[in-house]
Each structure stands twice: as structure tokens, then as C-alpha cells.
Amino acid sequence: IAGSHFYAGGAAWLQPKLDEPGEWVCSIAVVKDGATVGKTWSVTISVAQPVRYESIEVEFEDEDATLRINEALPTLVVTAVDCVGVQFELSALPDDRAGRTQDDPDYDGPALDIDIVGQQPQGQQLRLDLSQQQALLADGKIRISGLAVRGTFATGKSSGGVKLGVAFGELPSATLPQRGRLEIKCGRPTHLLLENTEELFDAAPYDAGASLPPMQLRCTDVDGNPAKDMHLELEMSHDGEAGSDPFTGPSGPFRTSAKGEY
């Protein structure tokens, strides 16, 4: 730490930042033109372990995981940080909202408030499901599993974005991510709809060798969100006595568009 000048009365104020517990020896000397002026002065300062944490940090245990709607999010890791930004080792899960400890059979989980924060894109209606959440203390950190995002994206969208906010008592809240939004992709495909059924059946019966009208297919997840980049294969069968496969044409695999269509 360098002080560039002295104040009136010959005083210079220096404020070292001691970020680890233990015995610190602080030496101070006045240097002019590259040489020490006068006698070097030193003092030993004892720094104790912090007794409390000042803030929290949050991150996913698997930062590269693909996030999908209606599926469990990666484990959320909450780290308590002391006043100088060093991890504060939690020895026990914090009390719940009723002040009960984890040894109490009625313990309701740490008093952490987790939710989607900030304004969502127009038409998007996503929510955070906490009904299956579980908290575990490991390595002095709180690991929360079982969180899931549910709901619908903006009309016609196969993905969306959210920002998670975590609040812990009166400490400053933390967000994930700090900038931007987490990308949430559509859920696993659950519905495959033939959208022009009437057109296909109204044109029947077909002449031998005639082409069928295009089949307009739409794939969605359980909430009706378009399922993008899903592979479709066409299987055809015949109930007659044809001596060979009477069908010709492509069978796939086909890939759905951003709107879940093919």
C-alpha cells in the first residue's frame, strides 16, 4: 500500500486490507528518491476468523448443462461470503423461517427465497416450481436440488430466458446470472399433431401411384411449447395383400423447425 503524500501535521493514512486470519506484521517506511528515510516501523496485528457472513453468491454446479422446461435444474450452489469476499464455511444449515434448526423434525429448509426476478419477455409466462426442492449442506455450502421451471414461452417460441433471484434474510440478494438471462429450452416432446387431417381424408380415396398431400406436423412439449430440433421418422404399413412395399418416398429422419413444425 503506497501513500503518495503527507497531510498537514506530517500524517499519512494507510488502510491495509487483511483478508486472512492469523498474525500479520505490517512494516511502514518513508521512501524518498528510492531510499528509506528514517527508521522502518512495524506492528503485529492479530486477525480473527470472521464470525458472520456479509453476502451470498449463487451458481449452478453444472454450468454447461442444458436447461429444459419441466425438468429439474442443475443443483443450485449458494456460497456465503464474508466481509472481504472469502468463503464463509457454514457449519450448519441456517434456521428456517420459524427459527427451527435442521435437527428439528419440523425443519422446513433454510430461509432462502428463490424465484424468477425481473420482467419476462412479452407473452412469456414461466414460473419456478419449488415443491420438490431439497437443501443439503456440503463443503460449507448450501446445495439446492429439485428446482424446475414450468409454464409457456412467448407465442411461437421454442425457448425463453429467465433470471433467478436468491434472497437470504436481510443480506443483499444475488442473481443468476448477474447479467442477461438463463436460456430455457423446450421440454421433451410429448405431442405430435397432424394439423391438416381433414385435407388428407377429404381427398381419399387416392389413385394408385398418386402422391399424398403434404402432411403438416407439429411437435410440442407437455405445455404446448414448440419442440425444436426433434427428429421424426415416418413409418408406413399396408393392410392389403401387396406383394411388395407399396409406398415410396422419404421416410426421414426429419427435423422440426424452430416452431416445432415439419
PLY file of the C-alpha trace (Angstrom):
ply
format ascii 1.0
element vertex 262
property float x
property float y
property float z
element edge 261
property int vertex1
property int vertex2
end_header
0.00 0.00 0.00
1.55 3.27 -1.07
0.68 6.73 0.19
1.66 9.48 -2.23
1.82 12.40 0.19
1.53 13.52 3.82
-1.31 15.59 5.22
-0.97 18.64 7.43
0.97 17.81 10.55
3.02 15.15 8.78
0.34 12.44 8.94
-0.27 9.79 6.28
-3.28 7.50 6.47
-2.89 3.92 5.20
-5.60 1.27 5.42
-4.32 -2.25 4.73
-6.87 -4.94 3.84
-6.16 -8.07 5.86
-8.21 -10.82 4.21
-6.94 -13.90 6.05
-6.95 -14.78 9.75
-3.64 -15.06 11.59
-0.75 -12.86 12.73
0.12 -10.06 10.32
3.28 -7.97 10.53
2.80 -4.57 8.92
6.01 -2.66 8.19
5.95 1.02 7.26
8.78 3.10 5.87
9.15 6.53 4.30
10.88 6.32 0.92
12.29 9.30 -0.97
14.22 9.11 -4.22
14.38 5.34 -3.89
15.94 5.36 -0.43
14.40 4.77 3.02
14.23 7.86 5.17
14.47 7.33 8.90
13.69 4.13 10.74
11.30 1.46 9.47
8.41 0.96 11.83
6.40 -2.26 12.17
3.48 -3.62 14.16
1.95 -7.09 14.56
-1.80 -7.30 14.05
-3.91 -10.33 15.01
-6.79 -11.07 12.65
-9.52 -13.42 13.84
-11.80 -15.66 11.78
-14.94 -13.82 10.63
-17.90 -14.60 12.87
-20.59 -13.97 10.25
-21.10 -13.66 6.51
-21.98 -10.47 4.68
-23.36 -11.69 1.36
-24.09 -14.75 -0.77
-23.05 -15.94 -4.22
-25.05 -18.38 -6.37
-24.10 -20.64 -9.28
-25.14 -23.90 -10.90
-22.99 -26.91 -10.04
-23.03 -27.87 -13.74
-22.66 -24.59 -15.58
-22.73 -26.26 -19.02
-25.97 -28.20 -18.53
-28.84 -27.64 -20.97
-31.79 -26.16 -19.10
-35.19 -27.50 -20.15
-38.66 -26.57 -19.08
-40.39 -29.08 -16.75
-37.07 -30.79 -15.95
-35.01 -30.41 -12.79
-32.48 -27.60 -12.99
-28.85 -28.36 -12.10
-28.08 -28.18 -8.40
-28.01 -24.55 -7.25
-24.99 -23.82 -5.04
-25.27 -20.98 -2.50
-21.98 -19.79 -1.03
-21.81 -17.50 1.98
-19.10 -14.85 1.70
-17.52 -12.83 4.50
-16.75 -9.12 4.53
-13.62 -9.44 2.38
-15.09 -11.79 -0.24
-13.73 -15.06 1.17
-15.99 -18.09 1.51
-17.53 -18.36 4.95
-17.67 -22.03 5.92
-21.22 -22.78 7.08
-21.18 -25.37 9.84
-24.93 -26.00 9.68
-27.89 -25.19 7.51
-29.38 -21.85 8.55
-32.57 -21.83 10.59
-35.86 -22.00 8.72
-38.41 -19.17 8.71
-39.80 -20.30 12.05
-36.34 -20.32 13.64
-36.12 -24.13 13.71
-32.75 -25.83 13.19
-32.07 -28.80 10.91
-32.22 -31.13 13.93
-35.89 -30.25 14.44
-38.22 -32.82 12.78
-40.39 -29.91 11.59
-37.43 -28.14 9.96
-38.73 -26.57 6.74
-35.46 -25.89 4.91
-33.23 -22.81 5.06
-34.95 -19.46 4.85
-33.88 -18.85 1.27
-36.25 -17.07 -1.10
-35.69 -18.26 -4.70
-37.78 -17.02 -7.59
-37.76 -15.67 -11.13
-36.99 -11.96 -10.96
-37.21 -9.10 -13.43
-39.62 -8.57 -16.28
-40.14 -11.50 -18.63
-40.36 -11.08 -22.41
-43.83 -10.19 -23.66
-46.07 -13.24 -23.78
-43.75 -15.45 -21.75
-45.28 -16.94 -18.60
-42.67 -19.01 -16.80
-42.67 -19.79 -13.08
-40.30 -21.55 -10.70
-41.59 -24.76 -9.09
-40.17 -25.20 -5.57
-42.36 -28.12 -4.49
-39.56 -30.72 -4.88
-36.63 -28.65 -3.65
-34.15 -30.20 -1.22
-31.32 -28.45 0.62
-28.06 -30.14 1.58
-25.01 -28.73 3.38
-21.71 -29.86 1.82
-18.25 -28.30 1.83
-19.62 -25.38 3.82
-22.06 -24.50 1.01
-25.80 -24.96 0.58
-26.77 -27.12 -2.41
-30.38 -26.92 -3.53
-31.77 -29.52 -5.93
-35.21 -30.27 -7.32
-35.96 -26.82 -8.75
-37.83 -26.70 -12.07
-39.08 -24.03 -14.47
-42.62 -24.51 -15.79
-45.02 -22.60 -18.00
-45.09 -21.31 -21.56
-42.77 -19.29 -23.75
-43.80 -16.32 -25.85
-46.13 -17.37 -28.66
-44.33 -19.40 -31.29
-41.04 -19.53 -29.36
-39.24 -22.80 -28.58
-37.08 -21.26 -25.85
-37.12 -18.42 -23.35
-34.99 -16.71 -20.77
-35.20 -16.06 -17.03
-33.10 -14.59 -14.26
-33.15 -16.27 -10.85
-33.01 -14.22 -7.67
-31.91 -15.64 -4.31
-32.53 -13.73 -1.10
-31.32 -14.82 2.32
-32.70 -12.90 5.27
-31.66 -9.25 5.16
-28.47 -9.91 3.19
-28.16 -8.39 -0.29
-29.90 -10.66 -2.81
-27.90 -12.42 -5.53
-28.97 -13.14 -9.12
-28.13 -15.89 -11.58
-26.80 -14.88 -13.99
-25.55 -11.47 -12.95
-26.07 -10.20 -16.49
-28.56 -11.36 -19.09
-30.85 -14.36 -18.68
-30.59 -18.13 -18.42
-31.72 -19.80 -21.63
-34.52 -22.30 -21.03
-35.29 -24.67 -23.89
-38.49 -26.54 -24.63
-39.28 -29.72 -22.73
-39.16 -33.23 -24.07
-41.63 -33.81 -26.94
-44.94 -35.24 -25.77
-47.40 -34.42 -28.57
-47.13 -34.89 -32.33
-50.11 -33.39 -34.14
-51.19 -33.82 -37.76
-52.62 -30.37 -38.43
-54.24 -30.99 -41.84
-56.09 -34.22 -41.07
-59.27 -33.13 -42.88
-57.35 -32.28 -46.04
-55.81 -35.75 -46.12
-59.06 -37.62 -45.55
-61.23 -35.41 -47.74
-59.03 -36.24 -50.73
-59.37 -40.02 -50.24
-59.57 -42.49 -51.87
-56.29 -41.96 -53.69
-55.40 -43.40 -57.05
-52.55 -45.86 -57.20
-49.31 -44.01 -57.78
-50.79 -40.68 -56.72
-48.90 -38.51 -54.25
-50.46 -37.83 -50.89
-50.93 -34.17 -49.92
-48.14 -32.79 -47.70
-48.58 -33.76 -44.06
-48.27 -30.76 -41.78
-46.85 -31.98 -38.47
-46.38 -30.03 -35.26
-44.42 -31.29 -32.23
-44.90 -29.76 -28.76
-43.93 -30.41 -25.15
-46.43 -31.04 -22.37
-47.26 -27.32 -22.05
-47.72 -26.78 -25.77
-44.35 -25.11 -26.35
-42.90 -25.82 -29.82
-40.38 -28.67 -29.71
-37.43 -27.54 -31.85
-34.84 -29.82 -33.49
-36.76 -33.02 -32.82
-36.20 -35.95 -35.17
-39.26 -37.52 -36.81
-39.44 -40.74 -38.78
-42.31 -41.87 -40.96
-43.42 -45.48 -40.62
-45.88 -46.81 -43.22
-47.82 -50.06 -43.27
-50.38 -51.64 -45.59
-53.34 -53.83 -44.69
-53.74 -55.35 -48.18
-52.02 -58.25 -49.91
-49.45 -56.34 -51.93
-46.51 -58.49 -52.85
-44.05 -55.69 -52.05
-43.97 -52.44 -50.09
-46.48 -50.28 -51.94
-45.16 -47.00 -50.51
-42.43 -44.86 -51.99
-40.95 -41.57 -50.87
-38.82 -40.23 -48.00
-39.24 -41.71 -44.53
-36.86 -39.48 -42.57
-35.43 -38.73 -40.21
-36.88 -35.24 -40.41
-36.05 -32.36 -38.08
-38.63 -29.95 -36.74
-38.20 -26.21 -37.21
-37.91 -23.53 -34.52
-41.73 -23.54 -34.42
-41.81 -27.31 -33.88
-43.17 -27.88 -37.38
-42.32 -30.02 -40.36
0 1
1 2
2 3
3 4
4 5
5 6
6 7
7 8
8 9
9 10
10 11
11 12
12 13
13 14
14 15
15 16
16 17
17 18
18 19
19 20
20 21
21 22
22 23
23 24
24 25
25 26
26 27
27 28
28 29
29 30
30 31
31 32
32 33
33 34
34 35
35 36
36 37
37 38
38 39
39 40
40 41
41 42
42 43
43 44
44 45
45 46
46 47
47 48
48 49
49 50
50 51
51 52
52 53
53 54
54 55
55 56
56 57
57 58
58 59
59 60
60 61
61 62
62 63
63 64
64 65
65 66
66 67
67 68
68 69
69 70
70 71
71 72
72 73
73 74
74 75
75 76
76 77
77 78
78 79
79 80
80 81
81 82
82 83
83 84
84 85
85 86
86 87
87 88
88 89
89 90
90 91
91 92
92 93
93 94
94 95
95 96
96 97
97 98
98 99
99 100
100 101
101 102
102 103
103 104
104 105
105 106
106 107
107 108
108 109
109 110
110 111
111 112
112 113
113 114
114 115
115 116
116 117
117 118
118 119
119 120
120 121
121 122
122 123
123 124
124 125
125 126
126 127
127 128
128 129
129 130
130 131
131 132
132 133
133 134
134 135
135 136
136 137
137 138
138 139
139 140
140 141
141 142
142 143
143 144
144 145
145 146
146 147
147 148
148 149
149 150
150 151
151 152
152 153
153 154
154 155
155 156
156 157
157 158
158 159
159 160
160 161
161 162
162 163
163 164
164 165
165 166
166 167
167 168
168 169
169 170
170 171
171 172
172 173
173 174
174 175
175 176
176 177
177 178
178 179
179 180
180 181
181 182
182 183
183 184
184 185
185 186
186 187
187 188
188 189
189 190
190 191
191 192
192 193
193 194
194 195
195 196
196 197
197 198
198 199
199 200
200 201
201 202
202 203
203 204
204 205
205 206
206 207
207 208
208 209
209 210
210 211
211 212
212 213
213 214
214 215
215 216
216 217
217 218
218 219
219 220
220 221
221 222
222 223
223 224
224 225
225 226
226 227
227 228
228 229
229 230
230 231
231 232
232 233
233 234
234 235
235 236
236 237
237 238
238 239
239 240
240 241
241 242
242 243
243 244
244 245
245 246
246 247
247 248
248 249
249 250
250 251
251 252
252 253
253 254
254 255
255 256
256 257
257 258
258 259
259 260
260 261
